[in-house]
Amino acid sequence: QVRVVESGGGSVQPGGSLTLSCAVSGSAFAIAATRWYRQGPGNRRELVAVITTIDGSINYAESVKGRFTISRDNAKNTVYLQMNSLKPEDTAVYYCNARDFEGIDAWGQGTQVTVSS
């Protein structure tokens, strides 16, 4: 069974940076792709970034392109989301999702990111 744990959230001023971590344990070798989602106040959960395991393909939501960077450390079974030039509209709970090759999802508990002056 796959377990996902996020960390690294916090409060930052506009223009600041944060790095989120997503540690995957259990059957981490069976993970096909890892995604970061976020859900802001009153909003639907939206996909922020995705990285595939086999070839490392990456995609971003248009709203974060050029500001966020997703990466992975295979040795640590950890995926990171480096967030720069943060804006108040980036305020949300950020969730990590790991999907295996059978399409089964594992979700973390979420980590709060607050961007405010």
Secondary structure, DSSP 8 states (H G I E B T S, - for coil): --EEEEE--EEE-TT--EEEEEEEESSGGGEEEEEEEEE-TT---EEEEEEESSS--EEE-TTTTTTEEEEEEGGGTEEEEEE-S--GGG-EEEEEEEEETTS-EEE---EEEEE--
